[in-house]
Amino acid sequence: MTKIDKVLYTGKTHTTGGRDGASRSDDGQLEIKLSPPGSNRTGTNPEQLFAAGWSACFIGAIGFAAANQKVKLPADLAVDTEVDLGTADGGYFLQARLKVSLPGIEADVARALIEEAHQTCPYSKATRGNIHVELSVA
């Protein structure tokens, strides 16, 4: 397990009520209602939040990969992330799919960028070996 040498940022939230509650960041920039997946109640759920965070982080990692490979990224780069909550062996588990859209980038170059990003993205590192992840080029 890798221990961080230098902390660059710490996200802080206060959450009450679990999946039927609310969460707020210490700086007030995030204030959301939470609801169980598929409930149609007002609010989001942890799986959506995880998908959004991973997508944003993955785009940053693609940027680093592109700089390393001297590739100019398109302005409309996007990542569609799906995070599934499911059961297996009597417990709850997650799995994910990241579909990366890199318009104007050749397929083999896009795949190389995605693979490099998956090696450097902190979310990818945190989930590696823990959940099933599929990566694809849109």
Disulfide bonds with the S-S distance in Angstrom:
none
